[in-house]
Amino acid sequence: MKENLLKGIGFTNWEYAAYTALLRLGSTTTGPLVKESAIPQSKIYSVLESLGEKGFASYTVKGKVKYFQAAKPERVMALFKDLEREVDEKLTAIMEEESERPSVQLYEGVKAIKAMLLMLTQDAKKNESYYAFGAGDVSKRKEIQDFYEWWGMRKYELGINDSLLISASDRRMLERAVTSEAMLEGLKRKTKYTEVLLPGNGAVFRNNVIIYNWEKVPTAMLITSNEVSGKYREFLLSLWKVAKA
């Protein structure tokens, strides 16, 4: 097991044998080292030279005779730490690369949609932008209305900068569906109306695009893609600039 560990950080079989023998012997000449390590006499100097280049062995000269000694085990531990850091960096890079790959997930039911939104906003920062869009056709089903009330409060509590773009032709339909003056005032503050007919309901948050479908079984499609979310965001912002409050 120990041999495998040292080989894992770059020791050859003979380097492992020489280094561990030096640890046991302390300062020594090549004679005892050859006997202790079972390395051929013809190979011992090249093995020691290799260990020296890696910083795991050194020598002193006493009366024209070389005495070799192993570097302290702390040197090996430092190499393990460097290897651990390198592995951690590589694994993190792989995870980041994987997280940037486009993905599409489907969530069915209001509970599943809420769980998805909670996941997306669990580390949301104050004033982060959330760009929503809709056709203004608010569902009359209580569970959907309750969902929007919950989601609006959630974004407010998190301090998310909430923007809503609605097709102008559906403005009256949307405002008639609002059940309270307070909700209507909140809607006016965050909403603009565009002459472009928007296809359904959805939103852009970070590198995610959410498409909602409230017919029969409530469904949300989550598209995670830097490219797709970027194009949606660019499109919505271009409409927002010319939309009317």
Stockholm file with secondary structure:
# STOCKHOLM 1.0

chainA/1-245         MKENLLKGIGFTNWEYAAYTALLRLGSTTTGPLVKESAIPQSKIYSVLESLGEKGFASYTVKGKVKYFQAAKPERVMALFKDLEREVDEKLTAIMEEESERPSVQLYEGVKAIKAMLLMLTQDAKKNESYYAFGAGDVSKRKEIQDFYEWWGMRKYELGINDSLLISASDRRMLERAVTSEAMLEGLKRKTKYTEVLLPGNGAVFRNNVIIYNWEKVPTAMLITSNEVSGKYREFLLSLWKVAKA
#=GR chainA/1-245 SS CHHHHHHHTTCCHHHHHHHHHHHHHCSBCHHHHHHHHTCCHHHHHHHHHHHHHHTSEEEEEETTEEEEEECCHHHHHHHHHHHHHHHHHHHHHHHHHHHTSCEEEEEESHHHHHHHHHHHTTTCCTTCEEEEEECSCCCCCHHHHHHHHHHHHHHHHHTCEEEEEEEGGGHHHHHHHCCSHHHHHHHHHHEEEESSCCCSEEEEETTEEEEEECSSSCEEEEEECHHHHHHHHHHHHHHHHHCBC
#=GC SS_cons         CHHHHHHHTTCCHHHHHHHHHHHHHCSBCHHHHHHHHTCCHHHHHHHHHHHHHHTSEEEEEETTEEEEEECCHHHHHHHHHHHHHHHHHHHHHHHHHHHTSCEEEEEESHHHHHHHHHHHTTTCCTTCEEEEEECSCCCCCHHHHHHHHHHHHHHHHHTCEEEEEEEGGGHHHHHHHCCSHHHHHHHHHHEEEESSCCCSEEEEETTEEEEEECSSSCEEEEEECHHHHHHHHHHHHHHHHHCBC
//
